[in-house]
């Protein structure tokens, strides 16, 4: 109660769920129907100046005035203010190299965790950030806006594994509306990326934090991941951090497979994000294999055990990557996923 922190089995970095978060799947029962849920919480103590520093800590640890707010103060000149460092257990009076600290190895350093703190990012638990923009409605009324429940559906498989997904669809710089175009060509893709994601270089820092997805009325192919630094069709290599999806396809696919449109949106995002994590075309062979869809193709039967959203046979039926437990020719996507894959090209 003196410091606003707690000790025990879930103390800070030893807790797989993260600081101030409980996850019902931490017992390993990821696929057991136990009505598991996740709970986030904070502990607050006396803080008369509302600067997120407890009265006791200000008076007897930091020797700051508990009657005057210290929000934004950076006494050790390490670019991170006192309230963030206190919350996450750093000493705000001692300089830390936050630009190179990434304890959870999610490729988002402490300074970037601070920049995204309004999303409740956690430097001791893996976070994934996704910005989504969309095109104006088509003349016949097809919407490219990602439904709220689609975002929640897509989060569940990650949250079970303590990888927390954060969407920016208007919370910060995302959620921008792209003027209607009846067919977005490959040449236009990078223009959209630069204008609506990086804002022509003014928001370059987001390149190393956010994945970028945008929904348009029509594009060819109907959905693909790409690298923002080159030809879109080179985008399966390291550095892939973006994807484009046709909303017209979403509506048609929902009718074809008799699923809600929100489910189809979520499945498409998760599939393309799989490429952002390094699950590549034909690697494994069941990934993005068009011959796994129809039963008259041999691949339909060869890769039936690869029960992954990356397998076209299951893209709109299984909201998950495979864990490799389904038998011969299955592939453990979760073991191979590289959360930092979208930054590897930048690092090299």
Secondary structure, DSSP 8 states (H G I E B T S, - for coil): --SS---STT-GGG-TT-TTEEETTTTS-TTS-S---EEE-------TT-SS--HHHIIIII---TTS--TT--TT-SSS-HHHHHHTT--TTS---GGG--TT-SS--HHHHHHTGGGT--TTS-EEEEEEEEE---TT-------HHHHHHHHHHHHTTT-EEEEESSSSS---EE---SSB-HHHHHHHIIIIISTTTTTGGGGGTEEEEEEES-BSSSEEEE-TTS-GGGTTSTT--EEEEEHHHHHHHHHHHT--HHHHHHHHHHHHHHHHTT-BTTBSTTTT-GGGSSTTSHHHHHTTT--STTSTTTTTT--S--BS-SSTT--BHHHH--TTGGGHHHH-
